[in-house]
Amino acid sequence: MLTERQLLILQVIIDDFIQSAQPVGSRAISKKDEVTYSSATIRNEMADLEEMGFLQKTHSSSGRIPSEKGYRFYVDHLMAPFRLSDRDLETIQDTFNDHLMEYEKVVQKSAEVLSELTNYTSIILGPEVYETRLKQLQIIPLSSHSAVAILVTNTGHVQHRSFSIPVDIDPADLETTVNLLNERLHGVSLLELNEKMQTEVLDLLKKHTRNYKNAYEYIKAALLDDQHAQLYVSGKTNIMSQPEFKDIDKIRSLLSVIEQEHQIAPILRKNADGIQVSIGRENELEAMRDCSLITATYSVGNEQMGTIALLGPTRMEYSKVISLLNVLSGHMNKTFRTWYEIDEYRK
C-alpha cells in the first residue's frame, strides 16, 4: 500500500513526464506548488517507488521515469479527469453536424479529428459483419456481359461489386431477381445472406425466372464475396514525432502492423464495452509493446457497432485521450441510433 506522500510524488512524476518526456528529478518535484516535502525526502520516496516497480531510472540522468506498472497504477487510481477545451468540443461536434453524411464519411472524419487533436494514430473499426444489414440492392448493367451490384446497408455503407453476366441470362430475369432480393433480403444480416439465398430466394427464382440456376449463381457471386471489417486509420506517421520512437526498425514494424487489417481488427473487435487501456506489454503484438492502446466502443442500442482506438507511446496523455473517446463515442452512438430509428420508421 502506498502512502499519501508516495501517491502524490508518483502522480507528479507521471504528469510531468507525460508533458516533457524528460526524466524527473527530486529538485523539479520540490518546486511544484502542491509538494511541500524537501528534496531529500522526495529522493528517498523515489527510491522506494523504484524498488516497488512503479518508477525506473535512466542511465543518462539521476531523474526517474514511470514504468509500465507505474502507468497502470496511474490510470487505475491517480489520473485526474480532463476537461476538454471548448474548441476541442466544437471540433468534435462539427464532425456530426452534417446529418446527410454517409457512414464512411462520418467515421473517416472522426478518425482524422482524433489524430489531429492528439497527435497520435487513430484507428476506427467499422461495423461487424453480423451487425450490418442489407437495406437495398441495385444491379446496373455496364455492358451486355457485365454489371455492378450496389449494396446499401443499414449503416449507410455503400459497396460496389462488379460481376460477369452470362449470355443466357435474360435481362427480364435479372430484373425479377433483383426485385425478389430486395423484397426478401431487406434487413437481413450480411452474414445470413448465404442461408437466405439458399432457401427462400432460390425457391422463388425457380417459380419466377426461366434460367433460374444461372441467375442464382451469378447473383450469389455478386453478393457473397468475403466480408471484412473495415479499418479507418488517420495519423499513421504521428508516432514518428514522438521522442521515444527513434529506432527505424521499430517504427517500420509498427507501421506495418497498423496497415495489416487482419492483425489489428481482431484486437479491436474483442475489446469489451466502454474504455479499455492496454499499456506496453499488455498489448498482444510485439510491435506494439512500446505503445499504449486506448479503445472505446460505439453501438446502436445493445448492439456493438465497432471500436474507436488511439495508439501512442506509453507516455500518453491518458486523461485527455479518455475524455476525447468518451465524447466521440457518445456522438457516434447518438448519430447511428438516429439513423437506425429513421431506417426502422421507413420500413
N, C-alpha and C positions, 0 to 999 in steps of 0.2 A: 504494500500500500504506500503510495507516495504522499508525502507531507504537503501541506498547503504551499510551503515555500518552494518545494521541488516542482509542484504543478505550475506555479507562476513562472519559474525560471524556464521550464520546458516550453511553455506556451510562448514566452517572449522569444526564445531562441528560434523556434519553428516559424513564428510570424516574421521575424527579422530575416531569416534565411530564405523564406519564400520570396520576399521582396528583393533581396540583394544578391542572392546566390553566392555569398561570401561567408566563410566560417565566422561564427560569432564568439567573441571573447568576453571575459568577465567584466572588463572595463566598459565595453559598449553596453552591457546589460545594466550595470550600475548607474548609468546615465539616464535610464528610462524613468519617466515620471512615476510609473506605478511600482517601481522597485526601490525599496528602502534599505537593502542589505549592502554590506561592504563588499569590495572586490574579493577579499579573501574568503568570505563566507560563500559567495557565489561560486568561486573556484572549487571549493570543497563539494558543494552540491552538484556541480557539473561533473566532477569526478565520480560521484556516487551514481548519477544518472547514466554516465557512460558504462560503469560497471554493471548496471542493471540492464543495459542494452538499448536504452532509449536514445542515446547520443553516440557519436563516433568522432574520433579525432583524425584530422587530415595530417599528412606529412609536411605540408607547406606552411602550417600555421598552428599557433597554440589554441586557436578557437575550436569550437565544436560545430558539427552539423548533425541534423536529425538522421537516425537510422530508419529502416522500414518499420521497425517496431514502434519507434517514436511517432512516425506519421500515423500509423494505425491508431495509437492511443489518442493522438491529437484529433483525428477525425471522429473517433467514437466518443470522446469525453471532453475535449478542450475547445473545439472550434466554435467561435462566436458566429451568430447569424450575420449574414452580409446584406446590407441594404443597397439594392441596385439604384443607380442614378436614374433620374427622370429621363435622361437622354437614352440610356440603355433600354428602359421600359418602352419608350416611344419607338425605338428601332425595332424591337420585337413586335410590338403592336402593328406597326406598318406592314409587317410581313403578312398579316392576316386581314388587312383592310379590303383587299380585292376579293369579294366573295365569289367572283366568277372564275377564279384561278383553278386550274386543274390540279389534281393531287400531286403530280410530279413537280409542278412549279412551286407549290407550297413547301414541299419537303426540301427541294433543292435550295430554295431561297432561305429556308430555316437553317440548313447546313452552312450556307455562306455567312449568314448573320452570326452564328455561333463562333465560327472560326475567326471572324473579324473582331468580335467583342472580347475574345480570349487570347488570340494568337496561338491557339492550339489547333490540332487536327480534329475536325468534326466528322462523325460518321453516323448516318441515319439508315437504319434497316427498314425497308418498306414492308407492307403487309405480308403476313404469312399466307401461303397458298390456300390453306384451308379456310381462311377468313375472307378471301377475296371471291366475290360472286359475280357471275355474268349478268350484265344489265341489258346489253344489246349486241347483236351480231349483224354485220353487213358483209356482203360479198360483192366486190366491184371487179368486173372483168377488165383486164388490161389488154387482152388480145383474144383471139379465138382459142388459144391454148393455155392462157394463164390468167390468174385472178389474184386479188389480195383480199384476205379476210381481216376485217376490222372488229376487234373485240373491245367493248367498253364495259368496265367493271363498276361495282357499287362505290369504289373509292375514287372514281373519276379517272382511273388509269386507262389509257388507250394503247392497245397493242396492234401492230400491223404484221401480218404473216402472209407471205407470198406462197402460192402453190400452183401446180400444173392442173389443167383441166383436160381429161382425155376426150378424144374426138367424138366418142359415142355417148357423151352426156348431153342430153337435150337442155338448152337454156331454160326451158319452162320447168324441167325437173329441178334444176338448180335453184330457181326462184321458189318453187314449192318447198324445197328442202330448207332454205333459209327461213321461210315463214314458219315452218314447223319447229325449227330450232329455237327461234325467238319465243314461240308460244310455250314450248316445253322446258327450255333451259333457263328462262329468266329467273334470276335469284338463286341459281344452283352454284354451289361452291366449285371453283375450278378443279379442285381435287376430285370432285364427284362426277365430272363431265364424262369420263370414260364409262362408268357404270350406267349413267343415264342414256348415253349414246347406244350402248349395247342392248338396253331393254326397251324403254319407251320409244326412243327415236327410230331405231331400226324397224320396229314393228309398224310404225306409222309410215315410214318410207315404202315399205312393202305394199301398203294399201294405196298410196297416193302418187307414186312415181313408177315409171316403166323400168328403167335400168337402175333399180334401187341399190344394187351391190356396189357399182362404181361410184354412185353419188355418195353412198355412205362412207366408203373407204377414203375418198379424196377430201370430203368434209372433215372426217375424223383426223386425217393427217394435218389439216389446217388448224384444227382446234387443240389437238392433244400433243403439242410439242412439249419438251421438258420445261417444267416450271421452276424458276429460280427466284429466290428472294432478291430484291433489288437493293443495292447499296448506293447511297448518295454521299459522296466524300467531298470535303472542301478544306483547303489549307493543308494539303499534303506536305508541303515543304516548310510549314511553320516550325516543325520540330528542329530544323536546321538552325533556326535563330536562337535556340536555347543554348546557353553556355555549356551545359552538360554533354551536349552531343557534338563532339569534335572528331570522333572516330568515324571515318568514312565508311568502313565496313559495317559498323553498327547501323548507320543511317541507311545504307543500301538495303540491309536485311529488313529494317523496319518498314521502309517504303515498299519493299516487295510484298510484305505481309498485308499492308493496307490495300494494295491493288489486287489481292487474290481473294475474291469473294468466298470461295469455298473454305478459307481458313478463318476469316473474320465473322462471316454470317452465323456460323454455329455458336460462337462465343456470345454474340449479341442476342441470339434467339433464345438461349436458355436462361437468360437473366430473369430473376423474379421481378414482380411488380415493384414499383417505387424506385428510389435512388439506391444504386449499388456502387460501391467504391472498391476497386481492385488495385493494390499497391505493389509495385515491384514484382517480387517472386510469387505473389498471389496470382499473377497472370499466367495462363497456361502456356502461351507461346514464348519460346526462348527469346525471340526478337523483341518482345515487349517487357522483358524482365527489368529494364531500367526506366520503365514508364508507369504511370498511373492511368487507369481507365475508369471513367465515371459514366454511368449509364442511367437513363430514366426511360420508362415505358410510356407509351401512349395507347389509348384504347377507345372503343366505342361501346358504351355500356359495360358489360362484363367481358367483352372480347378484346384481348390484347391485339393491337394492330401492328405494332413494331417497336423499335428501340432507338433512342437518341443517345449518342455517346460522344465524349470528348476524350481524346488521347493526348497526353502531355508528359512532361517529366514528373518524377516523384515529388519534386519541388513545385507542386501545383498550387494554384490559388483555389484550394478545395471549397472554401466557403462561397466564393463568388461563383464558381462553376455550378455548385449545387443549387444556388439561388437561380441562376440562369436556366438550368434544366427544369427546375420546378415550374418556373413561369412559362417557359416554352412548351413543355408537355401539357400544361393546363390549357394553353391556347389551342394546341393541336387536338386535345380531347374535345374541346368545345366546338371547334370548326368541323371535325369529322362527324361529331354527333349531329350537328345541324344538317350536314349533307345527308347523313343516314336517314334522319327524320323526313327530310324532303323527298328522298328516294322512296321511303315507305309510303308516304302520302300519295305519291304518284302511281303507285301500283294499282 
